Amino acid sequence: MDTEWNYWINEPIYVDKGVTYIVKRKHAYYLFCRDGLRKFLESYGYFFDNNCKTITVNLLRLMFHIWKGHRVEPICPERDFEEDQFDLYCHTLDFSEWEIFWKSWEGFQDFEPGTFGHEIQTMLPTFVWTWLDLDNSPATYALHKELTELMQEEEAAKGRDDPYLQETHTRDYQDRHWH
């Protein structure tokens, strides 16, 4: 497998419709991560958990497994407000935003629809989600702050509208039932 892996990452591929820019796959993916994926995500307020080199390795491994025909699932650590964070991510970076991004990388050999490009184009957004540094990304920080404030407001408002709950906060009720 090592020789197959080494051959695959060092195979020359084209990055610009095959006309002038042909580089080893590992270099092409680094350029894709540095000049494409990272800038795209940062423009929406998301940052990666690791540097471009690590993201490139993750992406190369993912692509290699897809190329080999293996089924791959993203592994995601548990996070606060995970469902809300993921919903925001999917809403912010919806299909049309990704489609614009993919058009800007149209000449990249591995992402063309004829190869396994369609599969990676549909899978990559979910994998990218697992590689994000949500704690330090402005988009998720703002949502986290908003949800935390909302929870605090709801906690403070408990009992204001419910006469039965209001009664539980009176001294007389507490003396009768809690002691």
Beta strands, then each sheet from edge to edge (+ up, - down):
strand 1: 12-14
strand 2: 22-24
sheet 1: 1+ 2-
end
